[in-house]
Amino acid sequence: MYLNEEQVKNSIIVPYLNQLGFTTDEIIYEKNLKIMIPRKGTIHVENKIKKNVFADIIVQRKIGDVYENIFLVEVKRSGHKINQTDIEQGICYARLLEQMPPFVVITNGIETKVLETISQLEVNDFKQSEYYLSGNQITIGEDLRREALRTFINMDSSNLVEYCKIITKANLKDIYSEDKTSKSIVGSVHYDREKYINDFKKFIIGDKTTYAFVGKSGIGKTNILYSIIKKYRNNYPILFYNSGLLNESLQKSIVQDFNFLYRREYKFNDVIERINNICKINNKKLFIIIDGLDESNDRHYLKQEINSLAKKVYNSNIALILTCKTNDEVKDIWYEFTHHKGTENFLGQTVYNSLTFPMNDKLGTYVDKLDDMEIKMLWKKYKSKYKIRGELKEQSKELAKIPFLMKIISETYQDKSIDMNLNEIKLYSQWLNKKYEQSTDEDMLRIILKRIVIRMVELGSDAISYDDLIEELITVPNITSLIKDAINLGILNSISNINDPKYVSFYNENILFYFYCVVVKGWDKKNIDELYKLFNDLGNENFYWRIINFFICNIQKNYEANNELWNSHTSPEEVNTCEICNEFLKMNELISLICDLSFEENTNKGSRAFSLAHKTCIPKNFPLELINKRILRCSSSDLLAIDNVFSFLKYTPEEKINSIDREISGALKARREKIKSYYPKRTTKGEPFWALMEFHGDINLGNIFNDKDSNNNPVAVLFQDKITASNSLRILRNNGTLDDIKYEVVGLDKKFIEAIFKFNHSKEINFFVVQGVDKQGNGVSIEMSLEEIYTVCTNYKKHYN
């Protein structure tokens, strides 16, 4: 009679074990087991793993209060002839168990073989076994464990997947917690951003070998990685490494994780080749994830390793998945990894470029702020977990678009009603006060954090050596425990290095900026005429510029509700001149700050000098204005727009600009038909911009009246109001300029601006906005980008509707 494995086990083996006197508690069936991975420690093997990963039965004997494994039973179907593969499989399972049983039993219900786990010899007489002769003692060396693991991996393709899950789970433990919010990944509120996961699917079936998530600090790159790990870990072998937590080089870490494959010390090239062979045999694609390239304190060495790895996995069954912080500058950290002397290196050439989530000309997939649906879904999780009253609205919703800020909003307003009118400065102040209360020494923690910030700014770095820090603060009582406090609370972050010294950084760079601006320097208590000197004295390095950006952006948010520019009264002891009208700034006059981005030689102020101006000298409504052909006003929602302009002009070669022009022209031509439906009609009424539009009968040809700038380049001309546009049209017609073409004044409403904004490269299309016209038809104008036009139009509608 034929019996399958389950029937053999239940009708023959279990009754026989019961006859031998083993109780129910001593017979373990396919339950959670612990296996020992060399150099990785004890790992729990879960029930959901396929059957071939663990044994059918473990038989134990209770000795005192402890259960000890006696033998492992591997059950086969009736009629199956026991072979060497069955023996190796049983021996493999036994040797991997944390508490290794001395014997392995292989049986089909009729034929049975009993073998010693260590020697693999068949046992015919228990008293002649090595186990009995050694006094019932069993020991196993690492080599046997490694051999067992090698057999385990080779037995089935799914075992490689399971082994990689074990490694990844171990490597995630430092950044994952189900509930502890100081971790980067918090399981209880984790949310899958499906649009990025769907984009990753395109990479899997493509021919590129590197996928990179890039974006600003706190935007959720690591959490997207975790979503990918969750989705694909049961079908693909995935290895995860965080570059900031590596205790040694990346390559050495990979070698050690797979050292069980070899009976001798292999070089990294050999390891990759062997792993790739296993993947090919099993028809699997292995993903090696390296998170946080920017968090390594030896980026130059890591860059070499990553590029070397990219070459080794090219045209193989191994792919790289990376994350790296990026900002609005062209030559940032991510650029350093993918380029050498201005040209894409091998890594850069292998990176998959997302068509759905691009970022200007940067390589990879850009992770942006949460969209409305993502905010809704993630906030639902946080609100439930923290029992927060109220909804995200206005400025609190704008902040919550950044996942890190949503997390600290939730921590700050736990069991409370949320404040709608937040800015980052106010939020960090409240959040940190709550964190201080949880520390062992609140006052001392405040002091050492200030000391750390001061030292970082002196060094111009967002990380500081742990050893140097301890040496500098050696007189502070309990300094090591206080730093650990800050790390456990999620204020500071600990970084490892391949040479083994640890580094300390802030969990998010904006916390560092807040500390320096507000806690250390008290900029929020100073007038603008005091600040502009401090800003100029900070220097021209990008690190200091980011600090200034952070402060001005947040201060400006306090004025946006009334569409105002950040301003303050002059200080009594300060004597300054308005940059625009060149008159002295008198006592108690309202002043604002402007920034000179001129690239002309300026020995007095440098290329990023701040200046002062009367508030009344700066026209209203424009988020970013060019004054006197060289002055950019710091204003509105995001000062980073200034840094964008600076970086674009500084680092973009002429041929690239020409290429962008050609790309824009092509895009405009291809999408012209889509935009036509949005063309404003003669009856369209819009503010604050008007235009001269070309008509043929009742048909709007979509041509905005063109002029040429000082460099003879064509630009689109808009008008601040209808009167200015009408006067311009009248003068041009009187001068005979428009005899052959019929132009009419048309209001540009939000719908038309949105259409252009949607279908074009918004940051590269420039307009002249005419504010007035003299009798000769010459316009007094301000140059603006389409993005700025769109922002003004949107803000105007919000303000006046």
C-alpha positions in Angstrom: 0.0 0.0 0.0 1.4 3.4 -1.0 1.7 6.0 1.8 2.9 9.6 1.3 5.3 11.2 3.7 2.5 12.7 5.9 0.8 9.3 6.1 4.1 7.5 7.0 4.7 10.0 9.7 1.3 9.9 11.3 0.4 6.2 10.9 3.9 4.6 11.5 6.5 6.9 13.0 4.6 8.8 15.6 2.8 5.7 17.1 6.2 3.9 17.2 7.8 6.9 19.1 4.9 6.8 21.5 5.5 3.1 22.1 9.1 3.9 23.0 7.8 6.2 25.7 8.3 9.7 24.2 5.6 12.1 25.3 3.7 14.6 23.1 5.9 17.4 24.5 9.0 15.6 23.4 8.0 15.2 19.8 8.3 18.4 17.8 6.6 18.7 14.4 7.6 21.3 11.8 7.3 24.0 14.4 9.6 27.1 14.8 13.2 26.0 15.0 16.4 27.7 15.7 19.3 27.2 13.3 22.9 28.3 13.8 24.4 30.4 10.9 28.2 30.7 11.2 29.2 34.2 12.3 25.6 35.3 12.3 24.4 33.6 15.5 21.1 31.9 16.2 18.2 32.5 13.8 14.6 31.6 14.1 13.2 29.6 11.2 9.5 30.5 10.8 6.6 28.1 10.0 5.8 29.8 6.7 9.1 28.6 5.2 8.6 25.8 2.7 8.8 22.3 4.1 12.2 21.4 2.5 13.8 24.0 4.7 13.4 22.1 8.0 13.1 18.5 9.3 9.8 16.5 9.8 10.3 15.6 13.4 12.7 16.6 16.2 12.6 14.2 19.2 13.7 15.5 22.5 14.2 14.2 26.0 13.5 16.2 29.1 16.5 16.1 31.4 15.6 18.0 34.6 14.0 21.2 33.5 15.6 21.3 30.1 14.6 19.7 26.8 17.6 18.3 24.7 17.4 17.2 21.1 18.1 13.5 20.8 17.5 12.8 17.2 16.1 14.3 14.0 13.7 12.2 11.9 13.5 12.8 8.1 10.4 11.0 6.7 10.1 9.7 3.2 7.2 8.2 1.3 6.7 4.4 1.3 8.6 2.8 -1.6 11.2 5.5 -1.7 14.6 4.0 -1.6 16.8 5.9 0.8 19.8 7.4 -1.0 22.9 9.5 -0.3 21.0 12.8 -1.0 18.4 12.0 1.7 21.3 11.3 4.2 23.1 14.6 3.3 19.8 16.5 3.7 19.1 15.0 7.2 22.7 15.6 8.3 22.5 19.2 7.0 19.4 20.0 9.0 20.8 18.4 12.2 24.1 20.3 11.9 22.3 23.7 11.5 20.1 23.3 14.6 21.2 25.5 17.4 21.1 22.5 19.8 22.4 19.8 17.5 21.0 16.3 18.0 23.6 13.5 18.0 21.6 11.2 15.7 19.7 11.5 12.4 17.0 9.0 11.4 16.0 8.6 7.8 13.0 6.3 7.3 10.3 5.5 4.7 8.3 3.4 7.3 9.9 0.2 6.2 13.6 0.9 5.7 15.3 3.0 8.4 18.9 4.3 8.7 20.3 5.8 11.9 23.4 8.0 11.5 25.6 10.0 13.7 25.4 13.7 13.0 29.1 14.4 13.4 30.7 11.4 11.7 27.8 10.6 9.3 28.5 6.9 10.1 25.6 4.6 10.2 24.8 3.3 13.7 24.0 -0.4 14.2 24.9 -0.6 17.9 24.4 2.5 20.0 27.1 1.4 22.5 29.6 1.4 19.6 28.7 4.9 18.5 31.2 7.8 18.9 28.6 9.7 20.9 28.3 6.9 23.5 32.0 6.3 23.7 32.7 10.1 24.2 30.5 10.1 27.3 27.4 11.4 25.5 29.2 14.6 24.5 28.8 16.3 21.2 30.7 19.2 19.8 30.8 20.8 16.3 33.3 23.1 14.7 32.5 26.1 12.5 33.7 24.2 9.4 31.0 21.6 9.8 28.3 24.3 10.2 29.6 26.0 7.1 29.5 22.7 5.2 25.9 22.1 6.3 24.9 25.6 5.3 26.5 25.1 1.8 24.5 21.9 1.4 21.4 23.7 2.6 21.8 26.4 0.0 22.5 24.0 -2.8 19.5 21.7 -2.0 16.8 24.0 -3.3 16.6 27.3 -5.0 14.3 28.6 -2.3 16.9 28.0 0.3 19.1 30.8 -1.1 16.1 33.1 -0.8 15.6 32.0 2.8 19.3 32.5 3.7 19.3 36.0 2.3 16.2 36.8 4.3 18.1 35.7 7.4 21.0 38.0 6.5 18.8 41.0 5.6 16.7 40.6 8.7 19.9 40.7 10.8 21.2 43.7 9.0 17.9 45.6 9.3 17.7 45.2 13.1 19.6 48.4 13.8 17.2 50.6 11.7 13.9 48.7 12.1 11.5 48.5 15.0 7.9 47.7 15.2 7.1 50.6 17.5 10.3 52.5 18.5 10.1 55.7 16.6 13.8 56.6 16.9 14.4 53.9 14.2 14.4 54.8 10.5 11.7 52.1 9.8 8.7 51.8 12.2 6.7 48.8 11.3 3.5 49.9 12.9 3.1 53.0 10.8 5.0 51.8 7.7 3.3 52.7 4.4 4.1 51.3 1.0 4.4 54.0 -1.6 3.1 51.9 -4.5 4.0 54.3 -7.3 7.7 53.8 -6.6 7.3 50.0 -6.2 5.6 50.0 -9.6 8.4 51.9 -11.1 10.9 49.4 -9.7 9.1 46.6 -11.6 10.2 48.2 -14.9 13.8 47.9 -13.7 13.5 44.2 -13.0 12.5 43.4 -16.5 15.0 45.9 -18.0 18.7 45.6 -19.0 20.1 48.0 -16.4 21.9 46.6 -13.4 21.7 49.4 -10.9 18.6 51.1 -9.4 19.0 54.2 -7.3 16.5 56.0 -5.1 17.8 59.6 -4.6 16.1 62.4 -2.7 16.5 64.9 0.2 17.1 63.9 3.8 14.0 62.5 5.5 12.0 62.0 2.3 11.6 58.2 3.0 14.1 56.5 0.7 14.9 53.8 3.3 11.3 53.0 3.9 10.7 52.5 0.1 13.6 50.0 0.2 11.8 48.2 3.0 8.7 48.1 0.9 10.6 46.5 -1.9 12.2 44.0 0.5 8.8 43.0 1.8 7.3 42.6 -1.7 10.1 40.6 -3.3 11.9 38.8 -0.5 9.9 35.5 -0.9 10.8 35.3 -4.7 14.2 37.0 -5.0 17.3 36.6 -2.8 17.9 40.1 -1.3 20.9 41.3 0.7 20.6 44.5 2.7 23.5 46.7 3.9 23.5 50.2 5.4 26.7 51.9 4.5 26.7 53.9 7.8 26.5 50.8 9.9 29.2 48.7 8.2 31.9 47.7 10.6 34.2 46.8 7.7 34.2 47.3 4.0 31.2 46.4 1.9 33.1 43.8 -0.1 34.4 42.1 3.1 30.9 42.1 4.5 29.6 40.3 1.5 32.5 37.8 1.5 31.9 37.0 5.2 28.1 36.5 4.6 28.9 33.9 2.0 32.0 32.3 3.4 30.2 29.1 4.0 30.3 28.4 0.2 34.0 27.9 0.3 36.6 25.6 1.9 39.3 28.2 1.5 39.6 32.0 1.7 38.2 33.3 -1.6 38.8 36.8 -3.0 35.8 39.0 -3.6 35.8 38.4 -7.3 35.5 34.6 -6.7 32.7 35.1 -4.2 30.7 37.2 -6.7 31.3 34.6 -9.4 30.1 31.7 -7.1 27.0 33.6 -6.0 26.2 34.5 -9.6 26.6 30.8 -10.6 24.2 29.7 -7.9 21.7 32.4 -9.1 22.0 31.2 -12.7 21.5 27.5 -11.7 18.5 28.4 -9.7 17.2 31.0 -12.2 17.2 33.7 -9.6 18.2 37.3 -9.6 20.0 38.5 -6.5 19.5 42.1 -5.3 22.3 43.7 -3.3 20.9 46.7 -1.5 23.2 49.4 -0.2 21.3 52.0 1.8 22.6 55.6 2.5 25.7 56.0 0.5 25.9 59.5 1.9 26.1 58.2 5.4 29.5 56.6 5.0 32.4 58.6 6.4 34.8 57.2 3.9 32.8 58.0 0.7 35.9 57.9 -1.5 36.6 54.3 -0.6 32.9 53.3 -0.8 32.7 55.0 -4.2 35.6 52.7 -5.4 33.9 49.7 -3.9 30.5 50.4 -5.4 32.0 51.1 -8.9 34.1 47.9 -8.6 30.9 46.0 -7.6 29.0 47.5 -10.5 31.6 46.2 -12.9 31.6 42.7 -11.4 27.8 42.3 -11.5 27.4 43.7 -15.0 25.8 41.1 -17.4 25.1 38.8 -14.4 22.2 37.6 -12.3 23.1 40.2 -9.6 21.7 43.7 -9.5 22.4 46.7 -7.2 19.8 48.8 -5.4 21.2 52.0 -3.9 19.9 55.0 -2.0 21.7 58.3 -1.6 20.8 61.8 -0.4 20.8 64.5 -3.1 20.0 68.1 -3.1 19.4 70.9 -5.7 23.0 71.3 -6.6 24.3 69.6 -9.7 27.6 68.4 -8.1 26.3 66.9 -4.9 27.1 63.6 -3.0 25.2 61.4 -5.5 27.0 63.1 -8.4 30.3 62.2 -6.8 29.4 58.5 -6.7 28.3 58.4 -10.4 30.8 60.7 -12.0 34.6 61.0 -12.4 36.0 64.3 -13.6 32.7 65.4 -14.9 32.0 62.2 -16.9 29.7 59.4 -15.9 31.7 56.5 -14.4 30.8 52.8 -14.9 28.3 53.0 -12.0 26.6 56.0 -13.6 26.3 54.2 -16.9 24.5 51.3 -15.3 21.9 53.3 -13.4 18.3 52.9 -14.4 16.8 56.4 -15.2 13.2 56.6 -14.3 10.9 58.3 -16.8 8.2 58.6 -14.2 10.2 60.1 -11.4 13.1 62.1 -12.9 14.9 65.0 -11.2 16.3 67.4 -13.8 19.4 65.7 -15.2 20.3 63.6 -12.2 20.6 59.8 -12.6 18.2 57.4 -10.9 14.7 57.7 -9.4 13.9 60.9 -7.5 11.9 60.4 -4.3 9.7 63.5 -3.8 7.4 64.6 -1.1 4.2 62.7 -0.3 1.3 63.4 -2.5 -2.2 64.0 -1.2 -3.2 60.3 -1.2 0.0 59.2 0.5 -0.4 61.9 3.1 -4.0 60.7 3.8 -3.0 57.0 4.1 0.1 57.6 6.2 -1.5 60.1 8.5 -4.3 57.7 9.2 -1.7 55.3 10.6 0.1 57.9 12.7 -3.1 59.5 14.0 -4.4 56.1 15.1 -1.1 55.1 16.8 -0.6 58.4 18.6 -4.3 59.2 19.2 -3.9 62.7 17.7 -7.0 65.0 17.5 -7.6 67.1 14.4 -6.5 66.8 10.8 -3.5 68.0 8.8 -4.3 71.4 7.3 -2.6 74.5 6.1 1.1 74.6 7.1 1.0 71.4 9.2 -0.1 69.5 6.0 2.7 71.2 4.0 5.3 70.0 6.6 3.8 66.5 6.7 4.6 66.0 3.0 8.1 65.1 4.2 7.8 61.7 6.0 10.3 62.5 8.7 8.4 65.6 9.7 5.1 63.7 9.8 6.8 61.4 12.2 7.9 64.1 14.6 4.6 65.9 14.3 3.0 62.8 15.5 5.4 62.3 18.4 5.0 65.9 19.4 1.2 66.0 19.4 0.5 62.6 20.9 -2.8 62.7 22.7 -3.2 66.3 21.7 -4.8 68.5 19.1 -2.5 69.4 16.3 -1.4 73.0 15.6 -2.3 74.0 12.0 0.2 76.9 11.8 3.5 75.1 12.3 6.9 75.8 10.8 9.9 73.6 11.2 11.5 75.9 13.8 8.5 75.8 16.0 8.1 72.0 15.5 11.7 71.2 16.3 11.5 73.3 19.5 8.4 71.4 20.8 9.7 68.0 19.7 13.1 68.4 21.3 11.6 69.6 24.6 9.5 66.4 24.6 12.7 64.4 23.9 14.6 66.1 26.7 12.0 65.1 29.2 12.7 61.4 28.4 16.5 61.7 28.9 18.4 60.9 32.1 19.8 64.4 32.4 17.8 67.0 30.5 20.0 70.0 31.2 23.3 68.3 30.4 21.9 66.8 27.2 21.0 70.3 26.0 24.5 71.5 26.7 26.3 68.7 24.9 24.1 68.9 21.9 25.0 72.6 21.6 28.7 71.7 21.9 28.3 69.1 19.2 26.6 71.6 16.8 29.2 74.3 17.4 32.0 71.8 16.6 30.3 70.5 13.5 29.8 74.0 12.1 33.4 74.9 12.9 34.5 71.8 10.9 31.9 72.5 8.1 30.7 68.9 8.5 27.4 67.2 9.5 29.3 64.3 11.2 32.0 64.3 13.9 34.3 61.5 15.1 32.9 59.7 18.2 36.4 59.4 19.7 37.2 63.1 19.1 33.8 64.1 20.6 34.4 62.0 23.8 37.9 63.5 24.1 36.5 67.0 23.8 33.7 66.4 26.3 35.7 64.2 28.6 34.9 66.5 31.6 31.2 66.1 31.2 29.8 63.6 33.6 28.3 60.5 32.0 29.1 61.8 28.6 28.9 58.3 26.9 25.5 57.5 28.4 24.2 61.0 27.4 25.3 60.5 23.8 23.6 57.0 23.8 20.5 58.8 25.2 20.5 61.2 22.3 20.9 58.2 19.8 18.1 56.2 21.5 15.8 59.2 21.4 16.3 59.7 17.7 18.1 63.0 17.9 21.6 61.7 17.0 22.7 58.9 14.7 25.7 56.6 15.2 27.8 55.9 12.0 30.3 53.1 11.7 33.4 53.3 9.4 35.4 50.6 7.6 38.4 51.6 9.8 36.2 51.1 12.8 36.0 54.5 14.5 32.4 55.6 15.0 31.0 58.9 13.9 28.1 60.9 15.3 25.6 62.9 13.2 22.2 64.3 13.7 19.3 62.0 12.7 18.2 64.6 10.2 20.4 67.5 8.9 17.7 70.1 9.6 17.8 69.3 13.3 21.5 70.4 13.1 20.5 73.5 11.2 17.8 74.3 13.8 20.2 74.0 16.7 22.8 76.3 15.1 20.3 78.9 13.9 18.0 79.1 16.9 19.5 77.4 20.0 23.2 78.4 19.5 23.0 81.7 17.6 19.5 82.9 18.3 18.9 84.2 14.8 15.1 84.2 15.4 15.6 87.0 18.0 17.6 89.3 15.7 16.7 92.0 13.2 17.4 91.6 9.6 20.1 94.3 9.5 21.9 92.3 12.2 21.5 89.0 10.4 22.7 90.1 7.0 26.2 90.7 8.3 26.2 87.3 10.1 25.1 85.6 6.9 27.9 87.2 5.0 30.5 86.3 7.6 29.6 82.6 7.5 31.4 82.1 4.3 30.6 80.9 0.8 30.7 77.1 1.4 27.6 75.1 0.6 27.4 73.8 4.2 26.8 77.3 5.5 24.5 78.2 2.6 22.3 75.2 3.6 22.0 76.6 7.1 21.0 80.0 5.8 18.5 78.4 3.4 16.9 76.5 6.3 16.5 79.6 8.5 15.1 82.0 5.8 12.7 79.5 4.4 11.2 78.9 7.8 11.1 82.6 8.8 9.4 83.5 5.5 6.6 81.0 6.2 5.5 83.3 9.1 4.6 86.0 6.5 3.1 83.9 3.7 -0.5 84.0 5.0 -0.6 87.7 4.2 1.5 87.4 1.0 4.1 89.5 2.7 7.9 89.5 2.5 9.9 88.8 5.6 10.8 92.1 7.1 11.8 93.9 10.3 12.5 97.4 11.6 16.0 98.7 11.4 18.1 98.4 14.6 19.0 101.7 16.4 22.7 101.2 16.3 22.9 100.0 12.7 23.6 102.4 9.8 23.1 100.8 6.3 22.1 101.8 2.8 19.3 100.4 0.7 20.8 98.4 -2.2 18.1 99.5 -4.6 17.6 103.2 -4.0 21.0 103.8 -2.4 19.5 105.9 0.4 20.2 105.4 4.0 18.0 103.2 6.0 16.4 105.4 8.7 15.4 104.5 12.2 12.5 102.1 12.4 12.0 101.8 8.7 10.8 98.4 7.4 13.6 96.6 5.7 14.0 93.2 3.8 16.9 91.1 2.7 18.1 90.5 -0.8 20.8 88.3 -2.1 23.3 89.2 -4.9 23.8 86.2 -7.2 25.9 88.2 -9.7 28.8 86.4 -11.2 30.6 89.6 -11.9 33.8 90.3 -9.9 32.7 91.8 -6.6 35.6 92.1 -4.2 33.5 93.7 -1.5 30.7 91.2 -1.2 31.6 88.0 -2.9 29.3 85.9 -5.1 26.6 85.2 -2.5 26.5 88.4 -0.5 23.4 89.5 1.3 22.2 93.1 1.3 19.5 95.3 2.7 16.6 97.2 1.0 13.6 99.2 2.0 10.6 96.9 2.0 8.8 99.5 -0.2 11.6 99.4 -2.8 10.9 95.7 -3.5 7.8 95.2 -5.7 5.1 92.9 -4.2 3.7 89.6 -5.3 6.8 88.2 -7.0 8.4 85.2 -5.3 11.8 85.8 -6.9 12.8 89.0 -8.6 15.7 90.2 -10.6 16.5 93.7 -9.7 19.0 95.9 -11.6 19.9 92.8 -13.6 21.7 91.2 -10.7 19.8 91.2 -7.4 17.7 88.3 -6.4 15.2 88.8 -3.5 15.1 86.1 -0.8 11.4 85.4 -0.4 8.3 83.3 -0.5 8.0 79.6 0.0 11.4 78.2 -0.7 14.8 80.0 -0.8 16.3 76.9 -2.4 15.1 78.3 -5.7 18.0 80.8 -5.3 20.4 77.9 -4.8 19.0 76.2 -7.8 19.7 79.2 -10.0 23.2 79.5 -8.6 24.0 75.8 -9.1 22.5 75.7 -12.6 24.5 78.7 -13.8 27.7 77.6 -12.1 27.9 74.0 -13.1 26.0 73.7 -16.4 28.3 73.9 -19.4 27.2 75.8 -22.5 26.7 72.7 -24.6 24.3 71.3 -21.9 22.3 74.6 -21.9 22.0 74.3 -25.7 20.9 70.7 -25.3 18.2 71.8 -22.8 17.0 74.5 -25.3 16.7 71.8 -28.0 14.8 69.5 -25.6 12.4 72.3 -24.7 11.8 73.1 -28.3 11.0 69.5 -29.1 8.8 69.1 -26.1 6.8 72.3 -26.9 6.3 71.1 -30.5 5.2 67.6 -29.5 2.7 68.9 -26.9 1.4 71.9 -28.6 -1.9 70.2 -29.5 -2.5 69.3 -25.8 -1.9 72.9 -24.7 -4.2 74.4 -27.3 -7.3 73.4 -25.4 -6.1 75.6 -22.6 -5.5 78.7 -24.7 -7.2 81.8 -23.0 -10.2 83.3 -24.9 -10.8 86.9 -25.6 -13.2 87.0 -22.6 -10.7 85.3 -20.2 -10.2 87.4 -17.1 -7.1 86.7 -15.1 -4.8 88.4 -12.7 -2.0 89.3 -12.1 -0.7 88.6 -15.6 -1.9 89.6 -19.0 -0.5 89.0 -22.4 -0.6 90.0 -26.1 -2.0 87.0 -27.9 -2.1 86.4 -31.6 -5.5 85.7 -33.1 -6.7 84.7 -36.6 -10.4 85.5 -36.6 -11.7 83.9 -33.4 -8.9 81.3 -33.3 -6.2 81.8 -30.7 -2.9 80.8 -32.3 -1.3 80.5 -28.9 1.6 82.9 -29.6 2.6 85.1 -26.8 4.1 88.4 -28.1 7.9 87.9 -28.2 10.7 90.3 -27.7 14.5 89.8 -27.4 16.7 90.2 -24.3 20.1 91.9 -24.1 21.7 88.8 -25.5 19.3 88.8 -28.5 17.5 85.7 -27.2 13.7 85.6 -27.7 11.7 85.7 -24.5 7.9 85.7 -23.8 6.6 89.1 -22.6 3.8 89.3 -20.0 2.3 92.3 -18.3 1.6 93.0 -14.7 -1.9 94.4 -15.4 -4.4 95.0 -18.2 -3.8 98.7 -18.4 0.0 98.2 -18.9 -0.7 95.6 -21.6 -3.3 97.8 -23.4 -0.9 100.8 -23.3 1.8 98.7 -24.8 -0.5 97.4 -27.5 -1.6 100.9 -28.4 2.0 102.2 -28.6 3.1 99.3 -30.7 0.2 99.7 -33.2 0.8 103.5 -33.4 4.4 102.7 -34.2 3.3 100.3 -37.0 5.0 97.3 -35.2 1.9 95.1 -35.4 0.4 96.1 -38.8 0.5 92.6 -40.2 -0.4 90.6 -37.1 -3.5 90.9 -35.0 -2.7 90.9 -31.2 -5.2 91.4 -28.4 -4.8 91.7 -24.7 -5.8 88.5 -22.9 -5.8 87.6 -19.2 -3.8 84.6 -18.2 -5.8 82.6 -15.8 -4.6 79.8 -13.5 -5.8 77.1 -16.0 -3.5 78.3 -18.8 -0.5 78.7 -16.5 -1.0 75.2 -15.1 -1.1 73.8 -18.6 2.2 75.3 -19.5 3.6 74.3 -16.2 2.5 70.7 -16.6 3.7 70.2 -20.2 7.0 72.0 -20.2 10.3 72.2 -18.4 9.2 74.9 -16.0 12.5 75.9 -14.7 14.0 76.7 -18.2 11.3 78.9 -19.7 11.8 82.6 -18.9 9.4 85.6 -19.2 9.8 89.4 -18.9 7.0 90.8 -16.8 6.4 94.4 -17.9 5.5 96.7 -15.0 5.2 100.0 -16.9 5.7 101.5 -20.4 7.1 104.8 -21.4 5.9 106.9 -24.4 8.4 105.3 -26.7 7.0 101.8 -25.9 10.0 100.7 -23.8 9.0 98.5 -20.9 10.3 98.5 -17.3 10.4 94.7 -16.7 11.5 92.0 -14.4 12.7 88.6 -15.6 10.9 85.5 -14.1 10.8 81.8 -14.8 7.6 79.9 -15.6 7.7 78.3 -12.1 7.7 81.7 -10.5 4.8 82.9 -12.8 2.8 79.8 -11.8 3.5 80.4 -8.0 2.5 84.1 -8.2 -0.7 83.2 -10.1 -1.6 80.5 -7.6 -0.8 82.6 -4.5 -2.7 85.5 -6.0 -5.8 83.5 -6.5 -5.6 82.1 -3.0 -5.2 85.6 -1.6 -7.9 87.4 -3.5 -10.6 84.7 -3.9 
